[in-house]
Amino acid sequence: MKYEQIIAIFSELGSRMRALANSDDPVLGNAYLHNNWFTTDNVKLNLINWANALAENEVIAWLDTYDVKERDWKKVLGIVMAGNIPLVGFHDLLCGLAAGYRCKIKLSSSDEILMGWVIKEIGSISSELGDKIEAAERIEKVDRVIATGSNNTSRYFEYYFRDIPHVIRKNRTSIAILNGNESEEDLKGLGNDIFSFFGLGCRNVSKIYVPVGYDFEPLFNVFREHEDIINHNKYANNYTYHKSIFLMNITPHLDTGFLLMKEDEKLHAPLSSCFYQHYENIEDLVEKLKSVENDIQCVASNESIEGVVALGSTQKNSLKTYADNSDVMAFLTS
């Protein structure tokens, strides 16, 4: 299969994802019935994000970075997919196919519908490429492995795949650093970083660093755009539970009515909550964060800090952006 064919197939897949997002196709409703976290709005959001990322010029710019002109399909890549947000394992599949691997996939039970649709569409666009994908219950007889899970399952993965070159992903979360000079548009972007996909993704912001004396009122005013999130039953259950814990333990916190804000040094806040912490000096904060960089997926800020992304962009997919900052294509082509 020629290099140009891969580009054309990926671009066509992006077009079909956009078409699905702009439709009332039953697959959207089926995805929600199968997993109530996958609301139609959230599914469509990620479909559009991936459709944008798969524009032909984006695919070319991505693949031109690596030596993937020739493919012999002799090697097999095992992929253990997560299912915390829609299509979270999609990028790994693209990388495997782009690098010329036959892909053996262990689908997440939470994302069988959407990933099943993707696999079917790839086969529809190119039966030759579709034949390189196999859904399997067990990942064995493979040359390399990419596995995503929790901190607990990662220990199992590390042991099980100890003799195979692998990329094992653990729990991560994202943070935001505010300076008090953010525009309303910046704060709206932060709201999307927090509330998109109910906060279930590793790219969702679950911890905010604010300067001493920070006024939360402008932030909370913007957050009200997301207050309908409390009408989602599963999210509301989490909110009620954690609010009860805070009240019973007399834990100081801020309550918007749909999000709980608690001052805490930890990075990982429970669902329906967001931690915050004050800082006095931005340089000292950046230095301090180096000690926990392996727990952080991305940092959102309008500060000029190396490696940060703009507020509101944590969930915007890019072919060049890899989970855990681990270049999967470099791993597969090395």
C-alpha positions in Angstrom: 0.0 0.0 0.0 1.5 3.3 -1.1 2.1 6.3 1.1 -0.4 8.4 -0.8 -3.1 5.7 -0.3 -2.8 5.9 3.5 -3.2 9.7 3.3 -6.3 9.4 1.1 -7.8 6.7 3.4 -7.2 8.7 6.6 -8.6 11.9 5.0 -11.7 10.1 3.8 -12.2 8.6 7.2 -12.1 12.2 8.6 -14.8 13.2 6.1 -17.0 10.3 7.2 -16.5 11.2 10.9 -17.6 14.8 10.1 -20.6 13.5 8.2 -21.5 11.2 11.2 -21.2 14.2 13.6 -23.6 16.2 11.4 -26.2 13.4 11.2 -28.8 11.6 13.3 -27.3 8.2 12.5 -28.5 5.4 15.0 -24.9 4.7 15.9 -24.9 7.9 18.0 -27.9 6.8 20.0 -26.5 3.2 20.3 -23.2 4.5 21.7 -25.2 6.4 24.4 -27.4 3.4 25.2 -24.3 1.2 25.5 -22.5 3.8 27.7 -24.5 6.7 29.2 -21.3 8.8 29.6 -21.2 9.0 25.8 -23.8 11.6 25.2 -24.5 12.6 21.6 -23.0 16.0 22.2 -19.8 14.6 23.5 -19.5 12.0 20.8 -20.1 14.6 18.1 -17.5 16.9 19.7 -14.8 14.3 19.4 -15.9 13.2 16.0 -15.5 16.9 14.8 -12.1 17.2 16.6 -10.8 14.1 14.8 -12.3 15.1 11.5 -10.3 18.4 11.7 -7.2 16.5 12.7 -7.5 14.2 9.7 -7.6 16.9 7.1 -5.3 15.9 4.3 -2.7 18.6 5.0 -2.6 17.6 8.7 -2.1 13.9 7.8 0.7 14.8 5.4 2.5 17.1 7.9 2.2 14.3 10.5 3.5 11.4 8.4 6.3 13.4 6.8 7.9 13.6 10.2 8.6 9.8 10.1 10.1 7.2 7.8 6.9 5.4 6.8 7.1 5.4 3.0 7.3 1.6 2.8 5.2 -1.0 4.6 5.5 -4.7 4.6 2.8 -5.5 7.2 4.9 -8.3 8.7 4.8 -7.0 12.3 1.7 -7.1 14.6 0.9 -4.3 17.0 -1.3 -5.2 20.0 -3.4 -2.4 21.3 -5.3 -2.5 24.6 -7.7 0.4 24.5 -9.3 2.5 27.2 -12.9 3.7 27.1 -13.1 6.7 29.4 -14.0 9.1 26.6 -15.3 8.4 23.0 -12.7 7.1 20.6 -9.9 7.4 23.1 -8.0 4.5 21.5 -8.4 5.8 17.9 -5.0 7.6 17.7 -3.1 4.4 18.6 -4.9 2.5 15.8 -4.0 5.3 13.3 -0.4 5.1 14.4 -0.2 1.3 14.0 -1.7 1.4 10.5 0.4 4.4 9.4 3.6 2.6 10.6 2.7 -0.5 8.6 1.6 -2.9 11.4 -1.2 -5.3 11.4 -3.3 -4.3 14.5 -4.7 -6.7 17.0 -7.1 -4.7 19.2 -8.6 -5.4 22.6 -11.6 -3.0 22.5 -12.8 -1.4 25.7 -16.3 -2.7 26.6 -17.2 1.0 27.1 -16.4 2.0 23.6 -17.3 -1.0 21.4 -19.9 0.8 19.4 -17.9 3.8 18.1 -14.6 2.0 17.6 -16.6 -0.8 15.9 -18.0 1.9 13.6 -14.5 3.2 12.9 -13.1 -0.2 12.0 -16.1 -0.9 9.7 -15.6 2.5 7.9 -11.9 1.8 7.4 -12.8 -1.5 5.8 -15.4 0.2 3.7 -12.9 2.8 2.4 -10.2 0.2 1.8 -10.7 -3.5 2.3 -6.9 -4.0 2.0 -6.3 -1.8 5.1 -9.4 -3.1 6.9 -7.9 -6.6 6.7 -5.0 -5.3 8.7 -7.3 -4.8 11.8 -8.4 -7.6 14.1 -10.5 -7.3 17.2 -9.3 -9.8 19.8 -10.2 -10.9 23.3 -6.5 -11.5 24.2 -3.4 -9.7 23.0 -0.8 -12.4 22.2 1.6 -13.3 19.4 2.4 -9.6 18.8 5.7 -7.8 18.1 4.9 -4.6 20.1 2.2 -3.4 22.5 0.4 -0.2 23.4 -1.8 -0.6 26.5 -3.7 2.1 28.4 -5.3 1.6 31.8 -5.3 2.7 35.4 -2.3 2.7 37.7 -3.4 -0.7 39.0 -3.9 -2.3 35.6 -0.6 -0.8 34.3 1.3 -3.0 36.8 -0.4 -6.1 35.3 0.4 -4.8 31.8 4.0 -4.2 32.7 4.3 -7.8 33.9 2.2 -9.5 31.2 4.1 -7.7 28.3 7.5 -7.7 30.0 9.2 -9.5 27.2 7.6 -7.4 24.4 8.6 -3.8 23.5 5.7 -1.8 24.9 4.2 1.6 25.7 2.2 1.3 29.0 0.0 4.3 30.0 -1.1 5.1 33.5 -3.4 7.6 35.2 -2.7 11.2 34.3 -4.6 14.4 34.5 -4.2 18.0 33.3 -3.8 21.3 35.1 -4.3 25.0 34.5 -2.2 27.9 35.7 -4.1 31.2 36.0 -2.6 34.6 36.6 -5.8 36.6 37.2 -5.5 38.5 33.9 -7.4 36.0 31.8 -10.1 37.3 29.4 -13.6 36.0 29.6 -12.8 34.0 26.5 -9.8 32.4 28.3 -12.1 31.5 31.2 -14.7 30.0 28.8 -12.0 27.9 27.3 -11.0 26.7 30.7 -14.6 25.7 31.4 -14.5 23.5 28.3 -11.2 22.0 29.5 -12.9 21.1 32.8 -16.4 20.0 31.7 -16.0 18.4 28.3 -16.6 14.6 28.5 -17.7 15.2 32.1 -14.1 15.5 33.1 -13.4 11.8 32.4 -10.4 12.3 30.1 -6.7 12.6 31.0 -6.7 15.9 29.1 -9.5 17.3 31.3 -8.3 19.9 33.8 -8.8 18.7 37.3 -6.5 21.1 39.2 -6.1 24.9 38.9 -3.2 26.9 40.3 -4.2 30.5 41.1 -2.3 33.5 42.5 -2.7 34.4 46.2 -5.8 36.6 46.5 -7.4 35.3 43.3 -11.1 36.2 42.8 -13.1 33.2 41.7 -16.3 35.1 40.9 -15.5 35.8 37.2 -14.6 32.2 36.8 -17.7 30.9 38.4 -19.8 33.3 36.3 -18.4 31.7 33.2 -18.8 28.2 34.5 -22.6 28.7 34.6 -22.6 27.9 30.9 -22.1 24.3 31.9 -24.6 24.1 34.7 -26.8 21.7 32.7 -24.2 19.0 33.4 -25.9 18.4 36.7 -28.9 17.0 34.8 -26.8 14.0 33.8 -27.7 11.3 36.2 -24.3 9.7 36.6 -22.5 13.0 37.0 -25.2 14.2 39.5 -24.7 11.0 41.6 -20.9 11.8 41.8 -21.6 15.4 42.7 -24.1 14.5 45.5 -21.8 11.8 46.9 -18.7 14.0 47.1 -20.6 17.0 48.4 -21.9 14.8 51.2 -18.4 13.7 52.0 -17.2 17.3 52.2 -20.1 18.3 54.4 -19.8 15.3 56.8 -16.1 15.9 57.2 -16.6 19.7 57.5 -14.2 20.1 54.6 -13.9 23.7 53.4 -15.0 24.0 49.7 -16.6 26.1 47.1 -19.9 24.9 45.6 -21.2 26.2 42.2 -24.2 23.8 42.4 -22.7 21.6 39.8 -19.0 21.6 40.5 -17.2 21.3 43.8 -13.9 23.3 44.3 -11.6 22.3 47.0 -8.2 23.6 48.0 -5.9 20.6 47.8 -2.3 19.8 47.0 -3.2 16.7 45.1 -3.6 16.7 41.3 -6.3 14.2 40.7 -9.7 15.5 41.8 -12.7 13.1 42.0 -15.4 13.4 39.3 -17.6 16.5 39.6 -14.8 18.2 41.6 -11.8 20.4 40.8 -8.9 21.1 43.1 -7.2 24.5 43.3 -4.0 25.7 45.0 -2.5 29.2 45.5 0.9 30.2 44.4 3.1 33.3 45.0 5.7 33.0 42.3 5.1 31.5 38.8 8.8 30.5 38.4 8.7 28.6 41.7 5.5 26.9 40.7 6.9 25.7 37.4 9.9 24.3 39.1 7.8 22.5 41.7 5.6 20.9 39.0 8.7 19.2 37.5 8.5 16.7 40.4 5.0 15.5 39.3 5.4 15.9 35.6 4.8 12.2 35.0 1.3 12.6 36.5 0.4 15.5 34.2 -0.9 15.1 30.7 -0.9 18.7 29.7 -0.7 22.2 31.2 -3.1 24.9 30.1 -2.3 28.6 30.6 -1.8 31.9 28.8 1.6 32.3 30.6 4.7 31.9 28.4 5.8 28.6 29.8 7.5 25.9 27.8 5.1 23.1 26.7 1.9 24.7 27.8 -1.3 24.8 25.6 -3.8 27.6 25.4 -6.7 27.6 27.7 -9.6 25.9 25.9 -7.4 23.7 23.7 -6.7 20.6 25.9 -9.4 18.6 24.1 -8.5 19.6 20.5 -7.1 16.5 18.9 -3.8 16.6 16.9 -2.1 13.8 15.2 1.2 15.1 16.5 0.0 15.1 20.2 0.6 11.8 21.9 -0.8 10.6 25.2 1.8 10.8 28.1 4.0 12.8 25.7 5.3 9.4 24.4 5.8 9.5 20.6 4.1 6.4 19.5 5.1 6.7 15.9 8.8 7.0 16.9 8.3 3.9 19.0 6.8 2.0 16.1 9.2 3.1 13.5 12.4 2.8 15.5 
